Amino acid sequence: MIKAKPADPKLIGIPLDFPELVDYQEGSIVSRAIIDKSVGTITVFAFDKGQQLSPHSAPYDALVQVIEGKGVVVIDKKEHPLKAPAAIIMPAGIPHAVRAPQRFKMILTMIRQK
């Protein structure tokens, strides 16, 4: 289950410690939008151990940056184990998924094309 928190305008213009922006919650994926605009989004996620985002695709490229712990990003059925501070680009239109063999946090950046 994903528990989303909306973008917070109070975050604008202050230094951000990304891992501190979301807390782990047992049995859940917690997300917090940092920027949520029509042109793109930046969202911080905290995955509890064993949680996952099922395979899906998106119409835009997306950048995943691991900011704490280790996770697995699956792109077109190929597994990519990542640990902080690694990043990977998930290409548009290609099935991808995210798994948490242990607790980890990541930033998802998506820029929407016109």
C-alpha positions as CSV (number, residue, x, y, z in Angstrom):
1,M,0.0,0.0,0.0
2,I,1.3,3.5,-0.9
3,K,0.6,6.2,1.5
4,A,1.1,9.5,-0.3
5,K,1.6,12.9,1.2
6,P,1.0,16.0,-1.0
7,A,3.7,18.5,-2.0
8,D,4.5,20.9,0.8
9,P,5.0,24.6,-0.2
10,K,6.9,25.1,3.1
11,L,9.8,23.1,1.6
12,I,10.5,25.8,-1.0
13,G,13.7,27.8,-0.4
14,I,15.1,25.7,2.5
15,P,17.9,23.1,2.5
16,L,16.4,19.6,2.2
17,D,17.7,16.4,3.7
18,F,15.9,13.9,1.4
19,P,16.1,10.8,3.7
20,E,14.5,12.8,6.5
21,L,11.5,13.8,4.4
22,V,9.8,10.4,4.6
23,D,9.6,7.9,7.4
24,Y,9.4,4.1,7.1
25,Q,6.1,2.6,7.9
26,E,5.7,-1.1,8.6
27,G,4.1,-3.0,5.6
28,S,3.9,0.2,3.5
29,I,5.5,2.4,0.8
30,V,5.4,6.0,1.9
31,S,5.7,8.8,-0.6
32,R,6.0,12.5,-0.4
33,A,5.8,14.9,-3.3
34,I,8.5,17.6,-3.2
35,I,7.6,19.1,-6.6
36,D,4.3,18.3,-8.3
37,K,3.8,20.4,-11.4
38,S,2.3,19.8,-14.9
39,V,5.9,19.7,-16.3
40,G,7.1,17.1,-13.9
41,T,7.4,15.6,-10.4
42,I,10.0,14.9,-7.7
43,T,8.8,12.4,-5.1
44,V,10.7,10.8,-2.2
45,F,9.7,7.2,-1.3
46,A,10.4,5.0,1.8
47,F,9.9,1.3,1.1
48,D,9.5,-1.1,4.0
49,K,11.2,-4.5,3.6
50,G,9.3,-6.7,1.2
51,Q,7.3,-4.0,-0.4
52,Q,7.2,-3.4,-4.1
53,L,5.8,-1.4,-7.0
54,S,4.3,-3.9,-9.5
55,P,5.5,-3.9,-13.1
56,H,4.1,-1.0,-15.1
57,S,5.2,1.5,-17.7
58,A,5.1,5.3,-18.0
59,P,4.9,7.6,-21.0
60,Y,8.0,9.5,-19.8
61,D,11.6,8.6,-18.8
62,A,12.1,8.6,-15.0
63,L,15.2,8.9,-12.8
64,V,15.4,6.8,-9.6
65,Q,18.1,7.8,-7.1
66,V,18.6,5.6,-4.1
67,I,19.3,7.8,-1.1
68,E,19.3,5.3,1.8
69,G,19.8,1.5,1.8
70,K,19.5,-0.9,-1.1
71,G,16.7,-1.6,-3.5
72,V,16.1,-3.4,-6.8
73,V,14.8,-1.7,-9.9
74,V,13.6,-4.1,-12.6
75,I,13.6,-2.8,-16.2
76,D,12.2,-5.0,-19.0
77,K,12.6,-8.0,-16.6
78,K,16.3,-7.3,-16.0
79,E,17.1,-6.7,-12.3
80,H,19.3,-3.8,-11.2
81,P,20.4,-4.0,-7.6
82,L,21.1,-0.4,-6.4
83,K,22.5,1.0,-3.2
84,A,22.8,4.7,-2.1
85,P,23.9,6.9,-3.9
86,A,23.3,5.0,-7.2
87,A,20.8,6.1,-9.8
88,I,19.2,4.6,-12.9
89,I,17.0,5.9,-15.7
90,M,13.8,4.0,-16.4
91,P,13.0,4.5,-20.1
92,A,9.5,5.6,-21.3
93,G,7.2,2.8,-22.5
94,I,9.3,0.0,-21.0
95,P,7.9,-2.1,-18.1
96,H,9.6,-1.5,-14.8
97,A,9.1,-2.3,-11.2
98,V,10.8,-1.5,-7.8
99,R,11.4,-4.1,-5.0
100,A,12.6,-3.7,-1.5
101,P,14.5,-6.7,-0.2
102,Q,15.3,-4.5,2.7
103,R,14.1,-1.0,3.8
104,F,15.3,1.7,1.4
105,K,14.5,5.2,0.3
106,M,14.6,6.7,-3.2
107,I,13.9,9.9,-5.1
108,L,11.8,9.6,-8.3
109,T,12.2,12.4,-10.8
110,M,9.9,12.5,-13.8
111,I,10.0,15.2,-16.5
112,R,6.9,15.2,-18.7
113,Q,7.3,15.9,-22.4
114,K,4.9,18.1,-24.2
